[in-house]
Amino acid sequence: IDFLVDTGASMIALRESSAARLGIRPSARDYTVKTQTANGVGRAARVQLMRVEINGIAVRDVEAFVVPDDSLSTNLLGMSFLSRVKWTHDHGRLVLEQ
């Protein structure tokens, strides 16, 4: 799944269509979290991802939100993942380390 790295996002945010590809399908009653983004106020469903892996760097039990597709144009890799790895910026590239 493609992500946009967003250090301003507290959590990983998955579009519903991307979450569904992973087998995650929250019901309508699961959308209980109020969100505030650049697009305005919305609702999200809190989920727990068993594992998030990027280029061999794996983090287990990562909190995330699932949001309606019309609320978000791309998935966001937020601080619920980034705070658990070492990351630096080097000549225009994001470098991740376990």
C-alpha positions, 0 to 999 in steps of 0.5 A: 500500500502506498503512503505519504509520510506525514509527521504531523499525523498522530496515527497511520490513516488508511483509506477504507479501500486500502484497509479493505484490501488488507481485510480490515472492514470496520462497520458503520458503528466503529466510526466513533473517533472525531478527526480534525484534518486540513480537510475539516472535521470527520470520523474515523474507526480506530484499528490495531494493525498487527504489523507494519513493514516498510523495506524490512523494518517491521513494527508490531501492534500499531494503532491506526485510523480507517477513514472514508475514501472521500475524506483522504486522497492517500494513506498517511504514515503517521507518528504511531509508526514513525515514533517507533523507528529511527528516522532522519532526513538525508539529502532529500530522502527519508531514511528509516532504521529499526 
